[in-house]
Amino acid sequence: MPPGQSVDRHVHESKYEIFEVLSGSGEFCVWELGADANANPKETFPLEKDVVVTVGPKEPHSMRTLENSDGPLVMTYIGIVAPEK
């Protein structure tokens, strides 16, 4: 993701996600399950080299790169679909 780009808050009904930061910098936000669209995130933390983030199904989250980053935010991404029965 280039500097200044973002992925708006969203959820996945049945997907676990794993992000590993390889380079660049950004910020990741996570909200409580079922949080109102106007609620503040329950957690906001920096994305930097070697940080690994996991997000579970139905967990609202967003991410953005920093405007002043030295380069793009580069991550390894793994999405695991786990349909409910």
C-alpha positions in Angstrom: 0.0 0.0 0.0 1.5 3.4 -1.0 1.9 6.1 1.7 -1.4 7.8 2.5 -3.6 4.9 1.4 -6.1 3.3 3.7 -8.5 0.4 3.9 -11.7 1.6 5.6 -13.3 -0.2 8.5 -14.9 -3.5 7.5 -15.7 -7.0 8.8 -15.6 -10.5 7.4 -18.3 -12.8 8.5 -16.3 -16.0 8.4 -12.6 -15.1 7.8 -9.6 -15.0 10.0 -6.8 -12.7 8.7 -3.1 -12.6 9.4 -0.9 -9.7 8.4 2.9 -9.7 8.7 4.6 -6.4 8.1 7.7 -6.8 5.9 8.5 -3.1 5.5 7.0 0.4 5.6 4.8 1.8 8.4 1.2 2.3 9.2 -1.6 2.0 11.7 -4.1 -0.8 12.4 -7.4 -0.2 14.3 -9.7 -2.9 15.8 -13.2 -2.3 17.2 -15.3 -4.3 19.6 -17.6 -6.9 18.0 -20.8 -5.2 17.0 -19.4 -1.7 17.7 -21.4 1.2 16.2 -19.9 2.9 13.2 -19.2 6.0 15.2 -17.5 4.2 18.1 -13.8 4.7 18.8 -11.5 1.7 18.1 -10.8 -0.5 21.2 -7.2 -0.8 20.0 -4.9 1.2 17.7 -1.4 0.2 17.2 1.5 0.9 14.8 2.4 -1.3 11.9 6.1 -1.6 11.5 8.6 -4.3 10.3 8.1 -7.7 11.9 4.7 -6.8 13.5 2.1 -9.6 13.0 -1.6 -8.8 13.4 -4.5 -11.3 13.6 -8.2 -10.5 13.2 -11.1 -12.9 13.7 -14.4 -13.2 12.0 -16.9 -10.3 12.6 -14.1 -8.2 14.2 -14.3 -4.7 12.6 -10.9 -3.4 11.6 -9.1 -0.9 9.3 -5.6 0.0 8.4 -3.7 2.9 6.8 -0.2 3.8 5.7 1.5 6.8 7.1 1.9 9.9 4.8 5.5 10.3 5.8 6.5 6.6 5.3 9.8 5.9 3.6 8.0 3.7 1.1 4.9 1.5 0.7 3.6 -0.7 3.5 4.4 -4.2 2.4 2.8 -7.2 4.1 2.4 -10.9 3.8 -1.4 -11.7 4.0 -3.1 -14.9 4.9 -6.9 -15.2 4.9 -8.5 -18.3 6.3 -12.2 -18.8 5.5 -14.0 -20.7 8.2 -17.7 -20.9 7.4 -20.1 -21.2 10.2 -22.1 -24.4 10.4 
